[in-house]
Amino acid sequence: MQLSPLGPGRVLAPEAALASATRIEPVAVGPTRVDGARGSVDVRYRVGGAEVQRTLQASLTPAGWRLATSLAEAPDTRYNEPTAVLRVSGVPLPDGGALLLYPGVYRLDVVEGPLFAWGGDAFAVDGDPATPTQVQAARELMPSFQDRLARLGLEAIGACRERPDCPIRTGYDFELAGEISVLEALDDGSTVDLKVPLVARDAAGWEWRDVIVRVRLDDRDLPVELQCSASGTGFQPCGP
């Protein structure tokens, strides 16, 4: 039996991507129903821990039976940030749903850049268009960039203390108080706001302060400008 056509403007992912998937687990194939030049069959399978049931339609052609129902599905990548890098076994997942994957569990490649690492997430393609497959890439800061941001945050606290309008109460030293996180991507991803959480303790108790580091990136995701805002004060160039 021939496979169903993929549709105009759509292509099947290269073998490298398809072969990387954890395959579906067949459950059952129902009896074939034939009515002249048309037929159908019910199939059930498991993928990513969920059971899927589909009815596959087929038609008789001069070359033999051809499936009219496709299990190939386009992953939905539109909810990612513009700078996200999505690849499966080196194959990019483009916007617009032009690339199709057969049912299975896939894992995004981890792609490291100058500042961020993308991917590592798993997603299941179930072959059912009624349940869209949303693919989102996790983003983590590279360790070397985290160290730099922590240093810039502490320097921003020091710069704030030199101004008479600085809201920081304590004169004690601050230290990093948790993970540095991405707050927001601006300007189609070319500008990113990052939160550096800091804490200090003196006789009066704990004082928590967040420093926002605004990073402007070039087309290679390299920082070309960094500005810091300590505790609600305006953005100033980072560093002493």
C-alpha positions, 0 to 999 in steps of 0.5 A, a space after each residue: 500500500 502506498 503512503 498518502 500524499 503530504 500536501 502542497 508545500 510540505 515535506 517529510 523530515 529527513 531520515 536523521 530526524 525520523 530515526 531519532 524518535 522513540 517509536 510508537 507501540 502498536 496496540 491493535 489494527 481493526 478489520 479492513 472495510 472495503 466498499 468498491 474503490 474505497 476502504 478504511 481501517 481502524 488503528 490504535 497505538 501508544 505514543 508518549 504514554 498516550 493511546 491514539 485511535 485513528 481511522 485511516 481512509 484509503 482509495 484504489 488507484 491503478 498502482 494499488 491501494 493508497 492511503 488518503 489519511 496521513 499520520 505525518 504531522 507538522 509540529 507547532 513552533 510558533 510559541 517560541 521566542 524569535 531567537 529560539 533554536 529548534 533542531 532534531 538530530 541537526 534538522 531545523 524545525 522551521 516556522 509555518 508547519 512545512 516539515 512533517 514528522 511521523 508519530 513518535 517521541 522526539 527530543 530537541 538538540 541542545 544548541 549552545 550559543 554565546 549566552 544561551 543554550 536552547 533545547 533538550 526538551 522532549 515532545 510527542 507527535 501523535 499523528 492526530 491533527 485534532 491534537 496539535 503538537 506544540 514544541 517549545 525549547 527551554 532556554 538556559 543561561 550559559 554558566 560563564 554568562 551567569 557569572 558575569 551577570 552576577 558580577 554586574 548585579 553586584 556592581 549595580 548595587 554599588 553604583 546605586 549606593 553612590 546616588 542620594 536617591 538609592 532605595 537600598 537600606 543596608 550597607 552590608 554586602 549582597 550575594 546572589 539569592 537564586 537563579 538568574 532568569 529571563 524576564 522578557 525578550 524585546 525587539 523580536 528577541 534582539 533585546 533581553 531583560 534578565 533578573 539578577 536576585 540579590 540578598 543582604 542581611 544586617 541587624 535589621 533583617 534581610 533585604 532583597 533586591 533585584 537588578 535588571 540587566 538589559 542585554 542588546 544582542 547582535 545578529 550572532 546573539 553576542 552582547 553589544 550593550 548591557 544596561 543595569 537597573 538596580 531596585 527600580 532606578 533607571 537603566 544605566 550602563 553596567 559596570 563601574 
